[in-house]
Each structure stands twice: as structure tokens, then as C-alpha cells.
Amino acid sequence: MIYSLLQIDFIETASGGSTRLLDIGDHVAEELALPIEAGSYGYTPIGAAWGLSQPGGGARRTLEWTRRVEHASHVAAATYSIGHPALLPFAKAGKLRITISGGAVWDLHDAVLLGATAPRDVRGQFATLNRYRAEAGRTQIVSGLPLTAGVPFAWWVESFSSITTAFQDL
């Protein structure tokens, strides 16, 4: 287990309510990875040496993370294990706000929580391992991205879609 440098909040679109899913300093199983997946269309003509692929669009990010939570007693851990997943905002649209300790803040729009469990952790006396799974779409920088040599300053103050358009123009 390592200490998290990230804070993750799920912010509901309709109500604006926020649920903290990970806090800076929480024990996590591993660093959070933010992969991007997109569909594609393939075409292989009969007799052709090579097939063709075209982007299908609709890129999405699927996130999974585990955090360890200590409790005061066996009863508190068992109660939390059953109750915590039921209290999460499932079947609600929102965004995931990811804050890096001392760094940037990112919003992952069109997010949904796909799953959560909180089984008991056998390595600790009264601990649970909260496992979360979420999916999100468009990624947008909110604040705090440091300047990098060779990257025009104007890109840091533009929206994420403007930046990706600029890359396509290169």
C-alpha cells in the first residue's frame, strides 16, 4: 500500500452534490492510471495485403482504484462493508474531479460509477478495502497545470478541446 497523491470527488450533474471517493493521504493499492479507449472500424478487402482502420470516436476512460479504510471495531467494519457501496450515487450522471496534491485539477465529464465493493481486509484488524470502478468521457484541465518548455502558454489557458484541435493541426 502507498499513500495517495490524488483526491477524487464525484459531482452529480443534477444536484451538484459531491461524494468523496478518495482523499489525499489515503492508503491505495497502487497509483491510479487513467487509460483512454476508443472504438475503431476495420475493413479488410478480399485479396488485399493490408486492412484499413478508421477511428470510431467516442473515447472513454475507465478508472479503477482501491483504498484501505480503518474502522474502530469489527462491527463498524462489517456495517461499513455492507452500507458504504449502497450510499454511493449510482445511476446518476456527473463528473469526476481529480485533484493532484500540489498540482493540477482535472474534470472527467460524463462520468458514471459502475461498481463499488468494500470487503474486509484480512491484513488489518478492523479495515476494509474499498474498490471503485467508474467510466468517464471528455477530460478537461480546471487549474494548476505547470508550464512546460516548448508548449505555448496560450494552450494552458485554452479548453481541452482547443488543445486537441491544435495537436491535430500540427
Residue pairs with C-beta under 8 A, 6 or more apart in sequence:
1 27
1 28
1 29
1 68
2 27
2 28
2 30
2 31
3 25
3 26
3 27
3 28
4 22
4 23
4 24
4 25
4 26
4 27
4 28
4 32
4 67
5 24
5 100
5 101
5 103
6 22
6 24
6 32
6 98
6 99
6 100
6 101
7 20
7 22
7 23
7 24
7 97
7 98
7 99
7 101
8 20
8 21
8 22
8 32
8 65
8 96
8 97
8 98
8 99
9 18
9 19
9 20
9 21
9 96
9 97
9 99
10 18
10 19
10 21
10 88
10 89
10 94
10 95
10 96
10 111
10 113
10 134
11 17
11 18
11 94
11 95
11 96
11 97
12 18
12 19
12 89
12 92
12 93
12 94
13 92
13 93
13 94
13 95
14 92
14 93
17 89
18 97
19 88
19 89
21 88
21 96
21 132
21 134
22 28
22 32
22 65
22 67
22 132
24 99
24 101
26 67
26 68
26 69
27 67
27 68
28 65
28 66
28 67
28 68
29 65
29 66
29 67
29 68
29 129
30 66
32 63
32 65
32 98
33 63
34 61
34 63
34 98
34 108
34 139
35 61
35 62
36 59
36 60
36 61
37 59
37 60
37 61
37 62
38 55
38 56
38 57
38 58
38 59
38 60
39 55
39 56
39 57
39 58
40 53
40 54
40 55
40 56
41 53
41 54
41 55
41 56
42 51
42 52
42 53
42 54
43 51
43 52
43 53
43 54
44 51
44 52
45 51
59 137
60 135
60 136
60 137
61 108
61 135
61 136
61 137
61 139
62 114
62 133
62 134
62 135
63 96
63 108
63 132
63 133
63 134
63 135
63 136
64 131
64 132
64 133
64 134
65 131
65 132
66 129
66 130
66 131
66 132
67 129
67 130
67 132
68 121
68 124
68 127
68 128
68 129
68 130
69 80
69 118
69 127
69 128
69 129
69 130
70 124
70 126
70 127
71 77
71 80
71 126
71 127
71 128
72 126
73 126
74 126
76 126
77 120
77 126
77 127
77 128
78 120
80 118
80 128
81 118
81 119
81 120
81 128
82 118
84 116
84 118
84 128
84 130
85 116
85 117
85 118
88 113
88 116
89 113
90 113
90 116
92 112
92 113
93 110
93 111
93 112
94 111
94 112
95 107
95 108
95 109
95 110
95 111
95 136
96 107
96 108
96 111
96 134
96 136
97 105
97 106
97 107
97 108
97 142
98 105
98 106
98 107
98 108
99 105
99 106
100 106
100 144
103 144
103 146
104 141
104 142
104 143
104 144
104 145
104 146
105 141
105 142
105 143
105 144
106 139
106 140
106 141
106 142
107 139
107 140
107 142
108 136
108 137
108 138
108 139
109 136
109 137
109 138
109 139
109 140
110 136
110 137
110 138
111 134
111 135
111 136
111 137
112 134
112 135
112 136
113 132
113 133
113 134
114 133
114 134
114 135
115 131
115 132
115 133
116 130
116 131
116 132
116 133
117 130
117 131
118 128
118 129
118 130
118 131
119 128
119 129
119 131
120 127
120 128
120 129
121 127
121 128
121 129
138 160
138 161
139 160
140 159
140 160
141 156
141 160
145 156
147 153
147 156
155 162
155 163
155 166
158 166
